[in-house]
């Protein structure tokens, strides 16, 4: 569908997403692990939410933050994966401009919110280890709720300008998106206008939201390590560090592919093939949501015990 007029009504614009360029022949095979991981992500995070909200012993700050992370993971994978699978299975890559912008907004909104949640979880570990006697008085349910609301509000106001930035552009011909989902720069590059403002705002958002979150997380863990190494008992030191293990794994899972995609997209040029970019981006929206509940399930004794208890009870009922 060619669009040649600069004054084309944006409601009339339809795009075609082609999935992973150069790997169209392998779409069916790629869809198998992605679909499997999506199912595991939704079931695993839903089960985690159920455990946290039904077991009073898990109504602690760390688990309340974990429930926020699980909810964000469900949304992150659900915003992108169903349409991705439709492309892989049925070659149904058509999407209207409005739907594409909506998907873009929610994708970036959830990403920024999840980054803030990980920062809140780092603060939780900092208070738990550095101020254990004041842990429950500092992180009250009210404070946790306000931190969650603040994460959502911050993400909303950071990502809302992206919508206006793509709506202000003129679109006049390009309608093929070389991706499996809509993201800010992917839409902006289809415009005929200069997209310098879009590029600058994207970099500013990355530096002053996600990168700033990472800096504060690093500071939190530097202070945690300083406190831990002052503990005289080696067993106590290992126990304190053990409580941070799950969070560190989740942080690495979340930020490593995100920064790889960001820097490769802007500075990788033609050194990294496009299909590698897109494949990595596709895996990014399903792998962390899939592994996060597994990591916390394996490394957190309380969650293990509650899961085993529920499973044994349901088995007896059957």
Secondary structure in CASP SS format (residue, H / E / C, confidence):
PFRMAT SS
TARGET T0000
AUTHOR 0000-0000-0000
METHOD secondary structure of the structure
MODEL  1
X C 1.00
X C 1.00
X C 1.00
X C 1.00
X C 1.00
X C 1.00
X C 1.00
X C 1.00
X C 1.00
X H 1.00
X H 1.00
X H 1.00
X C 1.00
X E 1.00
X E 1.00
X E 1.00
X E 1.00
X C 1.00
X C 1.00
X C 1.00
X C 1.00
X C 1.00
X C 1.00
X H 1.00
X H 1.00
X H 1.00
X H 1.00
X H 1.00
X H 1.00
X H 1.00
X H 1.00
X H 1.00
X H 1.00
X H 1.00
X H 1.00
X H 1.00
X H 1.00
X H 1.00
X H 1.00
X H 1.00
X H 1.00
X H 1.00
X H 1.00
X H 1.00
X H 1.00
X H 1.00
X H 1.00
X H 1.00
X H 1.00
X H 1.00
X H 1.00
X H 1.00
X H 1.00
X H 1.00
X C 1.00
X H 1.00
X H 1.00
X H 1.00
X C 1.00
X C 1.00
X H 1.00
X H 1.00
X H 1.00
X H 1.00
X H 1.00
X H 1.00
X H 1.00
X H 1.00
X H 1.00
X H 1.00
X H 1.00
X H 1.00
X H 1.00
X H 1.00
X H 1.00
X H 1.00
X H 1.00
X H 1.00
X H 1.00
X H 1.00
X H 1.00
X H 1.00
X H 1.00
X H 1.00
X H 1.00
X H 1.00
X H 1.00
X H 1.00
X H 1.00
X H 1.00
X C 1.00
X C 1.00
X C 1.00
X E 1.00
X E 1.00
X E 1.00
X H 1.00
X H 1.00
X H 1.00
X H 1.00
X H 1.00
X H 1.00
X H 1.00
X H 1.00
X H 1.00
X H 1.00
X H 1.00
X H 1.00
X H 1.00
X H 1.00
X H 1.00
X H 1.00
X H 1.00
X H 1.00
X H 1.00
X H 1.00
X H 1.00
X H 1.00
X H 1.00
X H 1.00
X H 1.00
X H 1.00
X H 1.00
X H 1.00
X H 1.00
X H 1.00
X H 1.00
X H 1.00
X H 1.00
X H 1.00
X C 1.00
X H 1.00
X H 1.00
X H 1.00
X H 1.00
X H 1.00
X H 1.00
X H 1.00
X C 1.00
X C 1.00
X H 1.00
X H 1.00
X H 1.00
X H 1.00
X H 1.00
X H 1.00
X H 1.00
X H 1.00
X H 1.00
X H 1.00
X H 1.00
X H 1.00
X H 1.00
X H 1.00
X H 1.00
X H 1.00
X H 1.00
X H 1.00
X H 1.00
X H 1.00
X H 1.00
X H 1.00
X H 1.00
X H 1.00
X H 1.00
X H 1.00
X H 1.00
X C 1.00
X C 1.00
X C 1.00
X C 1.00
X C 1.00
X C 1.00
X C 1.00
X C 1.00
X E 1.00
X E 1.00
X C 1.00
X C 1.00
X C 1.00
X C 1.00
X C 1.00
X C 1.00
X H 1.00
X H 1.00
X H 1.00
X H 1.00
X H 1.00
X C 1.00
X C 1.00
X C 1.00
X C 1.00
X C 1.00
X C 1.00
X C 1.00
X H 1.00
X H 1.00
X H 1.00
X H 1.00
X H 1.00
X H 1.00
X H 1.00
X H 1.00
X H 1.00
X H 1.00
X H 1.00
X H 1.00
X H 1.00
X H 1.00
X H 1.00
X H 1.00
X H 1.00
X H 1.00
X H 1.00
X H 1.00
X H 1.00
X H 1.00
X H 1.00
X H 1.00
X H 1.00
X H 1.00
X H 1.00
X H 1.00
X H 1.00
X H 1.00
X H 1.00
X H 1.00
X H 1.00
X C 1.00
X C 1.00
X C 1.00
X C 1.00
X C 1.00
X H 1.00
X H 1.00
X H 1.00
X H 1.00
X H 1.00
X H 1.00
X H 1.00
X H 1.00
X H 1.00
X H 1.00
X H 1.00
X H 1.00
X H 1.00
X H 1.00
X H 1.00
X H 1.00
X H 1.00
X H 1.00
X H 1.00
X H 1.00
X H 1.00
X H 1.00
X H 1.00
X H 1.00
X H 1.00
X H 1.00
X H 1.00
X H 1.00
X H 1.00
X H 1.00
X H 1.00
X H 1.00
X H 1.00
X H 1.00
X C 1.00
X C 1.00
X C 1.00
X C 1.00
X C 1.00
X C 1.00
X H 1.00
X H 1.00
X H 1.00
X H 1.00
X H 1.00
X H 1.00
X H 1.00
X H 1.00
X H 1.00
X H 1.00
X H 1.00
X H 1.00
X H 1.00
X H 1.00
X H 1.00
X H 1.00
X H 1.00
X H 1.00
X H 1.00
X H 1.00
X H 1.00
X H 1.00
X H 1.00
X H 1.00
X H 1.00
X H 1.00
X C 1.00
X H 1.00
X H 1.00
X H 1.00
X H 1.00
X H 1.00
X H 1.00
X H 1.00
X H 1.00
X H 1.00
X H 1.00
X H 1.00
X H 1.00
X H 1.00
X H 1.00
X H 1.00
X H 1.00
X H 1.00
X C 1.00
END
